[in-house]
Amino acid sequence: MSSHTPSLIINELAKDLGPVPALDNRMLRVLESVSLKAYPGKVTTLLGANGAGKSTTLACAQGLLQPNGGTVELLGQDPYGDNPDLRSRVGVMLQDGGLPPSMRPIPLLRHVASLYKNPIDIDSLITRLDLESFGTRTIRRLSGGQKQRVAMAIALAGDPEVLFLDEPSAGLDPQSRQVVFDLITELRDAGKAIILTTHLMDDAQRLSDYVYIIDKGCTVAQGTVAELIERAAEDQDTRPIAFAGPAGLVLPEPPTGLHLSETSAGEYRLDGVNSPEHLNWLTTWWVKENILPTQLNLQSRSLEDVFLEFAQKEERA
Amino acid sequence: MSQQVIASNATSPLKRILAQGKYESIQMLSNGEQLILAVVMPLIALIVLSVTDLLNGVAERSIDAAVPGVLALCVISTAFTGQGIGTGFDRRYGVLKMFSTTPLGKAGLIFGKVIAVLTVLVIQVILISVVGLFMGWEPNLVGIVPAILFLLLGAAAFTSLGLLIAGTVRPEATLAITNLAWILLAGAGGVLYPLSMAPDWIQPTLNALPSAALGDAMRDALISGHFSIAGLIFLVLWSAAASFAAIKLFKWN
């Protein structure tokens, strides 16, 4: 498949779940209209708060759920239903793992690999994800992070062309997180189409080539991380300033549009800065009170700021 | 939507089924509770029924009357209770969902379970038969082939029933239902005792149970060398109905 042909195309996806007892056993519309594309050699991220519809979107994309509206095309096929040939080209890391508690990780991994004609080099994968360090334990005795590594290995067992990762760094310690991130980057560079969900903005900012922000079952924004930040900055061009100094300072009343607060002991933040005058006001106060900050940071906008702004817009709407 | 022929990285369906069969068999045989149900309980039943006069009048010797019923009990232990509980918890832990994301396919999952049931059943039958022979069991050799057929039909009926329950109710309920059913069927379902020993008023009801059909057909075959047509019809009907219901109602996750 060419790198210009999307591996996954989702068009106006809608999905109802239920019946929900709290809604008098009516169905709950969890996806209203989600549209996205994912390409080979790219990491496509679905970003959204808990309950936004990311995992349901993924389940429909993987063929585990049948949509109530819209279309899903995975490697040119409708993924819903029993299709071993399509499944053999797609790797899925489930959020809850789906690992049998009484099994040991390595025999399980070798069994899953035996279902594929050309599996990945399993021994290298075991070493890479350090599965041997807990290989003698049954899955029920593993920590959350260790289970995540096993689930990741299972998703990779068939050397898939398309890889779905649902919250891949959840529960991982910093070292394992780095290993998983490096692996995702390598797989992307090897031409795999990677679709991941996360509610962790740092992960999304670090890994994503393209981001779709999902909120209340709809795609509300899309673009590269840089594009999203730039676009949001056009709407509201302010820069927060963070600084550290003596704890418990008596804070002056700032000019209109600014907000000064002590976020934690000795940590301060001035929000709403959009003019050199505002900097002048701040430094004048420091001179007057003889304050020399021990840290000073003019913060750049992050994906988190963008996400929060979109969420607030939706809230207001 | 374009429907093109796509390349596949899946092994052949047969290889997948055999691999899953091996995996499921190891799962069943490495589970302590299932081994108690599959091996220890039938052995206890065999010894108790052989050394007591509970089956007096069924055959010339107690051991000849006991072995066919205990073999039928093995089918229920493995195909229904053990397999049902295992599948129910696989569903709870998302294992079925995980496998549904691999090239295994529904056929691989179902036939993998069937292979595991048959593997454990073969081990049970060999074990019970050897212990029975050591205790003096003299089966009617004419009935051995029909007995094997009835064991297979019983396995099909009870595997379908186990999957039906495991695929439609919560695993805790599956645990309760299949264990209770095992006790009731073993005690009063015509498995270990012929229905002729039950009160007249309940016999028509019990006759309709797959357990009674299996137990009586096994005794007819291995004691008298007869082929039970009624047993054949009942087991085929139960297999067909339970398979149909399981396919229609089974929820994978």
Interface residues (C-beta under 8 A of the other chain):
Chain A: Q62 L64 T71 E73 L75 G76 Q77 D78 D82 P84 D85 L86 R87 S88 R89 V90 G91 V92 L94 D96 G97 G98 L99 P100 P101 S102 M103 H111 V112 S114 L115 Y116 K117 N118 I154 A157 G158 D159
Chain B: M1 S2 Q3 Q4 I6 A7 S8 N9 A10 T11 P13 K15 R16 A19 Q20 K22 Y23 Q27 S30 N31 D90 Y93 G94 V95 L96 K97 M98 F99 S100 T101 T102 P103 L104 G105 K106 A107 G108 N253
